[in-house]
Amino acid sequence: MRWDEQRVDRDEPALLGLSGLIRSVRSPEFNGVVFHEVRAKSVLNRVPGGSPMPFSWTVNPYRGCTHACVYCLAGETPILLADGGTKPLARLEVGDDIVGTRVVGAERRYVRTKVLAHWRTSKRAYRITLHDGTEIVASGDHRFLAADGWRYVTGAMRPHLTVGVRLVGTGSFALPPEETEGYQRGYLCGMVQGGGMEGFRVALAGAEGIDRTERYLSELGTSAVPEELPLAPGLDWHKGLLAGIFDARGSVRDGVIRIFTRDHRLLDAIGLALKELHFDHHVTEDRRAVVLTAELGERLRFRQTVDPATADRLALDGELVPAADRTVTRIERLESRGLYDITTGTGDFVADGIVSHNCFARNTHTYLDLDSGHDFDSQVVVKVNAAELLRAKLSSPRWTREHVAMGTNTDPYQRAEGRYQLMPGIIKALADNSTPFSILTKGTTMSRDIPLLAEAAKRVPVGLGVSIALLDKEIHHTLEPGTPSPQARLELVRRLADAGLPCGVFIAPVLPGLTDSAEQLDDLLAAIAAAGATGVTVLALHLRPGAKEWFAGWLKREHPQLVPGYRELYGTGSYADRRYRRRLAALVEPLVRKHGLAPKVARDAPSGVPGADQDATWPAGALPVDAVAPAHRVDQEQLTLL
């Protein structure tokens, strides 16, 4: 449904008295969120006098923040990889190559794409059963591609699945073979020319096939290749034989798989294996090759069923997406459960054989701001003329080109940025007017603008900061279920560093009793250093009003044994007890120096440890000029993002 058609009706809530309101809109991509588009009168704001912040001006193109994901699938759902294999959704990682689709002209084709973000949440689920027995568990807001376009799983006021709807995809996935001894023996038989009767002269296969052959021979010995073909091989042997002979003598041309051999006994063995596994095939008249059907689903099933080492030859990149042929036969409502989702470069992926939409602009989502209420999440003000206003202000002869900070209140790279794309214009306006700037974020959308940031950094000083609290996936999933994974944030730091950009990392918040051990901090600092961060600051958990009540409920539910200790540490205040912060600082300082992340402080500058309380300094790289960063204290009261 088009964004412009989602105007909120007059009886829908809006922000009363909001100056410059153009319209209020909703979109299915942002379930439960109302966007109030305004033509603002100003976007460049002066920091109140007397503030300890190391900047005098801020830009916030958004008021409020969206971060909840709405599209999710069960973790065990198999996802189609770029090489034709599969991996459970829960086990995917940022950077994995998978299959998406792209419309080329009037046709939709399969293309290679990457996982940009990966996360977990908990919500009500539904089981969708297809006519071939495939069962997919998804949230009601997930979308699948049907014959007539994208359809949600449920919903009365939007296109949704019903019994009889035909879905688009590759066809059901096949289970990969197990590397049993039978499979290994069959593979070796296929890889050795003539079924092993020519002195183990390995065929001219790719490096992957040779490596697998050497491994199997090392595990089983040369006797694993029999002089005669077995009389009654099992299915595992058949699968191994087909994988080995494909690696040795297979080819794919115009979507047709051909396997060549002059050994008639081996030719018969190939035909028997294909018959046992129910593959349509025929032998050429000269009996020198076996030819399989060119049907895409069968080619994919061959790749997944036998798992050849040279599977890239069976990749689907560029293939035409076939017409819808998988019919929904049942939709069942389930209880709430843990679900997963990803963001990809194409905006979709193939889940258990069905083309599936990923969370809209998920790579632009930001963070779980612990002190934000429902209105902050669901009523978002968008200053659509932010770049225009900023450029006009910076062009004034009275502008003195002072440091402008972004991300200290609301994250400029939140989900809505995927729709409105305000940041490119803002960055260009700053660079064109010789204005140094810094950006603090928890999201991963900044990666979209890395080329633009790198170009700006050639013209003006730029500082970039990323917040990474921990590496523990379980704690991350329960505490920040809607945020990018620590691994995704580390990848953002790595990409910034690779582009020659500075990037300071805030380890915030450190959770007493949960993420503050020497081992945990050492591992996290090692990962941050390996990613190429230019500096680091460590900050203990800060509980401002609103966040404190939320966190207390979370702690009581997830870690009740720690409640008494937190009461003692925090009492009625926002900061942990100073003695705890000093202990944390003493623990952190040698670790920071160990990993080469200690700030280089001038002799006349404050010599504070890089972290552990409200006296901590900004990490090198987070401010436009690294040399001044250690001299500026971090005021957490004014940094909502942290």
C-alpha positions in Angstrom: 0.0 0.0 0.0 1.4 3.4 -0.9 2.7 5.6 1.8 0.8 8.6 0.5 -2.5 6.7 0.9 -1.9 6.2 4.7 -3.1 9.6 5.8 -4.6 9.4 9.3 -8.3 9.9 9.4 -9.7 12.9 11.3 -10.7 10.8 14.3 -7.2 9.4 14.7 -4.9 10.9 17.4 -2.5 13.7 16.3 -0.2 16.0 18.2 -2.5 18.9 19.1 -1.0 22.3 18.6 1.9 21.0 16.5 3.2 24.0 14.6 3.7 23.5 10.8 1.9 20.2 10.6 1.5 19.1 7.0 -0.2 15.7 7.6 -0.2 12.7 9.9 0.3 9.4 8.2 0.4 5.7 9.1 2.0 2.9 7.1 1.8 -0.9 7.4 5.6 -0.9 7.6 5.4 0.9 10.9 2.7 -0.9 12.8 1.1 1.3 15.5 3.2 4.4 14.6 1.8 7.8 13.5 4.3 10.0 11.7 3.6 13.8 12.0 5.2 15.5 9.0 6.0 19.1 9.7 7.6 22.0 8.1 9.7 23.1 11.0 10.8 26.7 11.6 14.2 25.6 13.0 16.3 22.6 13.1 19.6 23.9 14.5 19.4 24.3 18.2 21.8 25.9 20.7 22.8 23.9 23.7 21.8 25.8 26.9 24.6 28.0 28.4 26.7 26.4 31.1 26.3 22.9 29.6 29.5 20.7 30.0 28.8 19.3 26.5 31.7 19.7 24.0 29.5 21.4 21.4 27.2 24.4 21.3 24.7 23.3 18.6 22.6 20.2 17.9 20.5 19.0 15.0 17.6 16.6 15.6 15.6 15.9 12.4 13.2 13.7 14.3 11.3 14.0 17.6 10.5 10.6 19.0 11.9 7.3 17.8 10.7 4.1 16.1 12.5 0.9 16.9 10.0 -2.0 17.1 10.2 -4.6 14.4 7.0 -6.0 13.0 8.1 -8.8 10.7 9.3 -12.1 12.3 9.7 -15.8 11.6 10.5 -18.8 13.8 14.3 -19.3 14.3 14.3 -22.8 12.8 12.9 -21.5 9.4 15.4 -22.4 6.7 16.7 -19.5 4.6 18.0 -19.9 1.1 21.8 -19.1 0.9 23.4 -17.6 -2.2 25.1 -21.0 -3.0 21.7 -22.8 -3.0 22.1 -24.2 0.5 20.1 -23.3 3.5 20.7 -22.1 7.1 18.2 -21.7 10.0 17.1 -18.1 10.4 18.3 -18.0 14.0 21.9 -18.9 12.9 22.2 -16.3 10.1 24.8 -13.6 10.7 25.3 -10.1 9.4 27.3 -10.4 6.2 26.0 -13.8 5.1 25.3 -14.1 1.4 21.7 -15.2 0.8 19.1 -15.1 -2.0 16.7 -12.1 -2.5 14.8 -10.9 -5.5 14.8 -7.8 -7.7 12.4 -6.6 -10.3 14.2 -6.2 -13.7 12.0 -4.6 -16.3 8.7 -6.5 -15.9 10.3 -9.6 -14.4 11.3 -10.5 -10.9 14.6 -12.4 -10.7 16.5 -14.1 -7.9 19.7 -12.2 -7.0 22.5 -12.4 -4.4 22.1 -10.2 -1.4 23.6 -9.8 2.0 22.2 -9.9 5.6 22.5 -6.3 6.9 20.9 -6.8 10.3 19.7 -9.7 12.4 17.6 -9.7 15.6 15.2 -11.5 17.9 11.9 -10.5 19.5 8.9 -12.1 21.1 5.3 -11.9 19.8 2.2 -13.8 18.9 2.8 -16.3 16.1 0.8 -18.1 13.4 1.4 -21.4 11.6 0.9 -21.3 7.8 0.5 -24.7 6.2 0.9 -25.1 2.4 -0.5 -27.8 0.2 2.8 -29.7 0.0 3.0 -30.0 3.8 5.4 -27.1 4.4 4.7 -25.3 7.7 6.0 -21.8 8.4 5.7 -20.0 11.7 5.5 -16.2 11.4 4.1 -13.2 13.2 0.8 -11.7 11.9 2.7 -8.7 10.5 5.0 -10.8 8.3 4.5 -10.6 4.6 4.9 -13.2 1.9 4.8 -12.7 -1.9 1.5 -14.0 -3.4 0.3 -14.1 -7.0 -1.3 -10.7 -6.6 1.4 -9.0 -4.5 2.6 -8.9 -0.9 0.2 -10.2 1.7 0.4 -10.1 5.5 -0.2 -13.2 7.5 -3.3 -11.6 9.2 -5.2 -8.3 9.1 -8.7 -7.2 8.3 -7.8 -3.8 6.8 -4.9 -4.9 4.7 -4.1 -7.6 2.1 -3.6 -10.8 4.1 -3.3 -14.6 3.6 -6.4 -16.8 3.3 -6.9 -20.4 2.5 -6.4 -20.8 -1.3 -4.0 -18.0 -1.8 -1.1 -19.0 -4.0 2.4 -18.0 -2.9 5.6 -17.3 -4.9 8.9 -19.1 -4.3 11.3 -21.8 -5.2 9.3 -24.7 -3.9 9.9 -26.7 -0.7 13.4 -27.0 0.6 15.1 -30.4 1.0 17.0 -31.5 4.0 20.8 -31.6 3.6 22.5 -35.0 3.7 24.4 -36.1 6.8 28.1 -36.9 6.4 27.7 -40.5 7.3 30.3 -43.1 6.3 28.0 -44.2 3.5 27.8 -40.7 2.2 31.6 -40.2 2.3 32.2 -43.5 0.6 29.7 -42.6 -2.2 31.3 -39.2 -2.6 34.8 -40.7 -3.0 33.5 -43.2 -5.5 32.1 -40.4 -7.6 35.2 -38.2 -7.3 37.6 -40.9 -8.3 37.6 -41.4 -12.0 36.0 -44.6 -13.2 34.7 -45.4 -9.8 38.1 -45.8 -8.3 39.6 -48.2 -10.8 42.3 -45.9 -12.1 44.7 -45.6 -9.1 42.7 -42.9 -7.3 43.5 -40.4 -10.0 41.2 -37.6 -8.8 39.2 -35.9 -11.5 39.9 -32.2 -12.3 37.3 -30.8 -9.8 37.5 -27.5 -8.1 39.5 -26.9 -4.9 36.5 -27.4 -2.8 35.9 -30.9 -4.2 39.6 -31.8 -3.8 39.7 -30.6 -0.2 36.6 -32.7 0.6 38.1 -35.7 -1.1 41.4 -35.4 0.9 39.4 -35.0 4.1 37.3 -38.1 3.5 40.4 -40.2 2.5 42.1 -39.0 5.7 39.2 -40.1 7.8 38.4 -43.4 6.1 41.6 -44.4 4.3 42.1 -45.3 0.7 40.2 -48.6 1.2 37.0 -46.5 1.4 36.9 -46.5 -2.4 35.9 -50.0 -3.5 37.1 -51.7 -6.6 33.6 -52.7 -7.4 30.4 -50.7 -7.0 28.3 -51.9 -4.0 25.4 -54.1 -4.9 22.8 -52.6 -2.5 23.9 -49.1 -1.6 21.8 -47.0 0.8 20.4 -43.6 0.3 23.3 -41.9 1.9 25.7 -43.6 -0.5 23.5 -42.5 -3.4 23.6 -38.9 -2.2 27.3 -39.0 -1.8 27.9 -40.5 -5.2 25.8 -37.8 -6.9 27.7 -35.1 -5.0 31.1 -36.5 -5.9 30.3 -37.2 -9.6 28.8 -33.7 -10.0 32.0 -32.2 -8.5 34.1 -34.3 -10.8 32.2 -34.4 -14.0 29.1 -32.2 -13.7 28.2 -29.1 -15.6 25.3 -26.6 -15.6 24.3 -24.8 -18.8 21.1 -22.9 -19.4 19.8 -24.3 -16.1 20.3 -27.9 -17.2 22.5 -30.3 -15.0 24.6 -32.7 -17.0 26.9 -35.4 -15.5 29.4 -37.0 -17.9 31.1 -40.4 -17.6 32.3 -43.1 -20.1 32.1 -45.8 -17.4 28.8 -47.5 -18.1 28.7 -49.1 -14.7 29.1 -45.6 -13.1 26.5 -44.3 -15.5 24.0 -46.9 -14.4 24.8 -46.2 -10.7 24.1 -42.5 -11.3 20.8 -43.3 -12.9 19.9 -45.6 -10.0 20.8 -43.0 -7.5 18.6 -40.4 -9.3 15.7 -42.8 -9.5 16.0 -43.6 -5.8 15.9 -39.9 -4.9 13.0 -39.3 -7.4 14.8 -37.0 -9.8 13.5 -36.8 -13.4 16.4 -37.6 -15.8 17.4 -39.3 -19.0 20.6 -40.7 -20.5 21.9 -39.3 -23.7 21.8 -41.6 -26.8 25.6 -42.0 -26.8 25.4 -43.0 -23.2 28.0 -40.6 -22.1 25.9 -38.3 -19.9 22.9 -38.1 -17.6 20.7 -35.1 -18.0 18.4 -33.7 -15.3 15.3 -31.5 -15.8 15.9 -27.8 -16.1 13.1 -27.0 -13.7 14.5 -24.6 -11.1 12.9 -26.2 -8.1 14.3 -29.6 -9.0 17.7 -28.1 -9.6 17.6 -26.5 -6.1 16.4 -29.8 -4.6 19.4 -31.6 -6.2 21.8 -29.1 -4.7 20.2 -29.4 -1.2 19.7 -33.1 -1.3 23.2 -34.2 -2.3 25.3 -31.1 -1.3 28.1 -31.1 -3.8 31.2 -29.2 -2.7 31.1 -27.0 -5.9 27.6 -25.9 -5.2 28.2 -22.4 -6.6 27.6 -23.8 -10.0 24.0 -24.3 -9.0 23.4 -20.8 -7.6 20.1 -19.1 -8.6 21.6 -15.6 -9.3 19.7 -14.0 -12.2 17.1 -16.8 -12.5 13.5 -15.8 -13.2 11.2 -16.1 -10.2 8.5 -18.6 -11.3 4.8 -18.0 -11.1 3.0 -18.7 -7.8 2.2 -22.3 -7.3 2.2 -23.0 -3.5 -1.3 -22.8 -2.0 -2.1 -22.0 1.6 -4.3 -24.7 3.1 -4.4 -23.6 6.8 -3.6 -20.7 9.1 -3.5 -21.4 12.8 -3.1 -18.9 15.7 -0.4 -19.8 18.2 0.8 -18.4 21.5 3.6 -15.7 21.7 7.1 -17.1 21.1 10.6 -16.0 20.3 10.9 -15.0 16.6 13.7 -13.7 14.4 14.1 -11.5 11.4 16.7 -9.9 9.2 17.3 -7.0 6.9 18.7 -7.6 3.5 20.1 -5.5 0.7 17.1 -6.3 -1.5 14.4 -6.0 1.2 13.4 -9.6 0.9 14.7 -13.2 1.2 13.5 -16.8 0.6 12.1 -18.5 3.7 11.4 -22.2 3.4 10.8 -21.8 -0.3 8.6 -18.7 -0.1 9.7 -15.2 -1.1 9.4 -13.3 2.2 9.5 -9.5 3.0 12.0 -8.4 5.6 11.3 -5.7 8.2 11.0 -2.4 6.4 14.3 -0.5 6.5 15.4 -2.7 9.4 19.0 -1.7 8.8 17.8 1.9 9.7 16.4 0.9 13.1 18.1 2.3 16.1 17.8 1.3 19.7 15.6 0.5 22.7 15.6 3.9 24.5 14.8 2.7 28.1 13.2 6.0 29.2 10.9 6.5 26.2 7.2 6.0 26.7 4.6 4.9 24.3 4.1 8.3 22.8 7.9 8.6 22.1 7.6 5.3 20.2 4.4 5.8 18.4 4.1 9.5 17.8 7.1 10.6 15.7 7.6 14.2 14.5 9.5 14.4 11.2 11.0 17.7 10.2 10.7 17.1 6.4 12.5 20.4 5.6 15.4 19.8 8.0 18.1 19.9 5.3 16.6 22.9 3.7 16.5 24.8 7.0 19.9 23.8 8.0 21.5 24.9 4.7 19.8 28.3 5.0 21.0 28.8 8.6 24.6 27.7 7.8 24.8 30.0 4.7 24.3 33.0 6.9 27.3 35.3 7.2 26.8 35.3 10.9 27.4 31.5 11.2 30.7 30.9 12.9 31.1 27.2 11.8 30.9 25.8 15.3 30.7 22.0 16.0 27.2 20.6 15.4 26.3 17.4 17.2 23.6 14.8 16.1 22.3 11.9 18.1 22.6 13.3 21.6 18.8 13.3 22.0 17.1 11.2 19.4 19.0 9.0 16.9 19.1 10.6 13.4 19.4 7.1 12.0 16.2 5.6 13.3 13.8 3.5 11.2 11.9 6.5 9.8 15.2 7.6 8.2 14.8 4.7 5.8 11.7 6.4 4.5 12.5 10.1 4.8 16.3 10.0 4.1 17.0 13.4 5.8 20.6 12.7 6.8 22.3 12.8 3.4 21.0 16.4 2.9 22.0 17.4 6.4 25.6 16.0 6.0 26.0 17.7 2.6 24.8 21.1 4.1 27.3 20.8 6.9 30.2 19.9 4.7 29.3 22.5 2.1 29.4 25.2 4.7 32.7 24.1 6.4 31.0 23.1 9.6 32.5 20.3 11.8 30.0 17.7 13.0 29.6 14.6 15.1 27.0 11.7 15.0 26.2 9.4 17.9 24.2 6.3 17.0 23.1 2.8 18.1 21.8 1.9 14.7 23.4 0.5 11.7 21.9 2.7 9.0 25.0 5.0 9.1 26.6 2.4 6.9 24.4 3.6 4.1 26.0 7.1 4.3 29.7 6.0 4.7 30.7 7.2 1.2 29.1 10.6 1.9 30.7 10.8 5.4 34.1 9.9 4.0 33.7 12.7 1.4 32.6 15.1 4.1 35.6 14.2 6.3 37.9 15.4 3.5 36.4 18.9 3.9 35.6 19.3 7.6 36.5 17.5 10.9 34.0 14.7 11.5 33.4 12.6 14.7 31.5 9.4 14.9 30.3 7.5 17.9 28.7 4.0 18.3 27.3 2.5 21.4 28.0 -1.2 22.1 27.0 -2.5 25.6 27.9 -6.2 25.6 28.6 -9.3 23.6 26.3 -11.7 25.5 23.5 -12.6 23.0 21.1 -13.8 25.7 21.3 -10.6 27.7 21.1 -8.6 24.6 17.9 -10.4 23.4 16.1 -9.9 26.7 17.3 -6.3 27.5 17.3 -4.8 24.0 15.2 -7.1 21.8 14.7 -4.4 19.1 18.2 -3.3 18.6 21.0 -4.3 16.2 23.1 -7.1 17.5 26.5 -6.4 19.0 28.0 -8.1 16.0 26.1 -5.8 13.7 27.4 -2.7 15.5 30.9 -4.1 15.5 30.6 -4.5 11.7 29.5 -0.9 11.5 32.6 0.2 13.4 34.7 -2.0 11.1 33.2 -0.5 7.9 33.8 3.1 9.2 37.4 2.2 10.0 37.9 0.6 6.6 36.6 3.9 5.1 39.3 5.8 7.0 36.7 7.4 9.3 37.2 7.9 13.0 34.9 6.0 15.3 34.8 6.2 19.1 32.8 3.5 21.0 30.8 3.9 24.1 30.6 0.7 26.1 27.3 1.7 27.7 25.7 0.7 29.8 27.8 -1.7 31.8 25.4 -3.7 34.0 26.6 -4.4 37.5 26.8 -8.2 38.2 25.9 -9.0 34.6 28.4 -7.5 32.1 31.1 -6.1 34.4 33.5 -9.0 34.9 37.1 -8.7 33.8 36.6 -11.5 31.3 33.5 -9.9 29.7 35.0 -6.5 29.4 38.3 -7.9 28.1 36.5 -9.8 25.4 34.4 -6.8 24.4 37.3 -4.4 24.3 39.3 -6.9 22.2 36.4 -7.1 19.7 36.1 -3.3 19.6 39.8 -2.9 19.0 39.8 -5.6 16.3 37.0 -3.7 14.6 39.3 -0.6 14.3 37.7 1.8 16.8 39.8 4.9 17.5 38.9 5.1 21.2 36.6 3.8 23.9 34.7 5.1 26.9 33.1 2.8 29.5 30.0 3.9 31.3 28.2 2.2 34.1 24.4 1.9 33.9 22.7 5.3 34.4 19.1 5.1 35.5 17.2 8.4 35.0 13.6 8.6 36.0 11.4 6.5 33.7 14.3 4.2 32.8 14.7 3.3 36.4 11.2 1.9 36.7 11.4 0.0 33.5 14.8 -1.5 34.4 13.6 -2.5 37.9 10.8 -4.5 36.3 13.2 -6.2 33.9 15.7 -7.0 36.6 13.1 -8.5 38.9 11.7 -10.6 36.0 15.0 -11.8 34.5 17.5 -11.7 37.4 15.6 -11.4 40.7 18.7 -12.4 42.7 20.4 -9.1 41.8 17.6 -6.8 43.0 19.0 -6.3 46.5 22.4 -5.4 45.2 21.0 -2.9 42.7 19.0 -1.3 45.5 22.2 -0.8 47.5 24.2 0.5 44.5 21.6 3.0 43.2 19.4 3.9 46.2 17.2 6.7 45.1 19.7 8.2 42.6 20.4 7.8 38.9 24.1 6.8 39.2 25.7 3.8 40.7 27.5 4.2 44.0 30.8 6.1 43.5 32.8 3.2 45.0 31.4 0.9 42.4 32.3 3.3 39.6 35.8 3.6 41.0 36.2 -0.1 41.1 35.0 -0.4 37.6 37.4 2.4 36.4 40.3 0.5 38.1 39.3 -2.7 36.3 38.8 -1.0 32.9 41.9 1.2 32.7 44.5 -1.6 32.2 42.2 -3.4 29.8 41.7 -0.3 27.7 45.5 0.2 27.6 46.1 -3.5 26.8 44.0 -3.2 23.7 45.5 0.1 22.6 42.3 2.1 23.1 43.6 4.5 25.8 43.2 8.2 25.0 46.3 10.2 24.3 45.9 13.0 26.8 47.9 16.2 26.6 49.9 17.1 29.7 47.7 20.0 30.7 44.5 18.1 30.1 42.5 16.2 32.8 43.9 12.7 33.3 40.7 10.9 34.1 40.3 7.2 33.4 38.3 6.5 30.2 35.1 5.4 31.8 33.1 4.1 34.7 31.3 7.2 36.0 29.9 10.6 35.1 33.5 12.0 35.0 34.3 9.8 32.0 35.7 11.4 28.8 34.5 11.2 25.3 36.3 8.4 23.3 38.8 9.4 20.7 37.0 9.7 17.3 33.6 10.5 18.7 34.3 14.3 18.4 35.4 16.1 15.3 39.0 16.7 16.6 40.5 13.7 18.4 43.0 15.8 20.3 40.3 17.5 22.3 38.1 14.5 23.0 39.8 13.4 26.3 39.3 16.9 27.7 35.5 16.8 27.5 33.4 15.0 30.1 30.5 12.9 29.2 27.2 14.2 30.7 24.8 11.3 30.6 21.9 13.4 31.7 22.0 15.1 28.3 22.8 12.0 26.2 19.4 10.3 25.9 21.0 7.8 23.4 23.2 6.3 26.1 
